[in-house]
Amino acid sequence: MEKLEAVQKVMRFSDAVREWVTEEHSVYFDDFDEQNVDDYEPGGHGDLADQIIEKGMREAILDEEDVEEFLS
């Protein structure tokens, strides 16, 4: 699974994560793209994407197998 796909899956299926991202970070589903989920510089969403994925794993939306390629 690609990193963008993992972020989108969590945002789609977790109301709690989606609300947290929009309310605390003012970032919305459509704001994520293939480049900015890997961008850890200011203006990128790399750190936020990683947090979303971690929350998705805790909520059992994602399996470790789904994300092991880009979280290692």
C-alpha positions in Angstrom: 0.0 0.0 0.0 1.3 3.5 -0.9 1.6 6.0 1.9 -1.0 8.4 0.3 -3.4 5.4 0.1 -2.9 4.6 3.8 -3.5 8.2 4.8 -6.7 8.4 2.7 -7.9 5.1 4.1 -7.6 6.3 7.7 -9.1 9.6 6.9 -12.0 7.9 5.2 -12.8 5.4 7.9 -12.0 7.1 11.1 -14.2 10.0 12.2 -12.0 10.7 15.2 -8.8 11.0 13.1 -10.5 13.1 10.4 -11.9 15.5 13.0 -8.5 15.7 14.7 -6.8 16.5 11.5 -9.3 19.1 10.3 -9.9 20.8 13.7 -6.3 20.8 15.0 -4.3 21.1 11.8 -6.8 22.7 9.3 -5.9 20.0 6.8 -8.5 18.2 4.8 -8.7 14.9 2.9 -8.0 16.5 -0.5 -5.0 18.4 0.9 -2.9 15.2 0.8 -1.1 14.2 -2.4 1.7 11.9 -3.3 4.4 14.5 -2.8 3.4 16.2 0.4 2.9 13.0 2.4 6.6 12.4 2.0 7.6 16.1 2.6 8.9 16.7 6.1 9.9 20.3 5.4 7.6 23.2 6.5 4.5 23.2 4.3 4.7 19.4 3.8 2.5 16.9 5.5 5.0 14.1 6.2 4.9 14.3 10.0 1.1 14.6 10.0 0.8 11.7 7.6 2.9 9.5 9.8 0.7 10.4 12.8 -2.4 9.6 10.9 -1.0 6.3 9.9 0.0 5.5 13.5 -3.5 6.4 14.7 -5.0 4.2 12.0 -2.9 1.3 13.2 -4.0 1.8 16.8 -7.7 1.9 15.6 -7.1 -1.3 13.5 -7.9 0.4 10.3 -4.4 -0.4 9.0 -2.3 -3.5 9.6 1.5 -3.2 10.2 1.9 -5.2 7.0 0.1 -2.5 5.1 2.6 0.2 6.1 5.9 -1.6 6.9 7.5 -0.5 3.6 7.4 3.2 4.3 7.5 3.3 8.1 10.8 1.3 8.5 
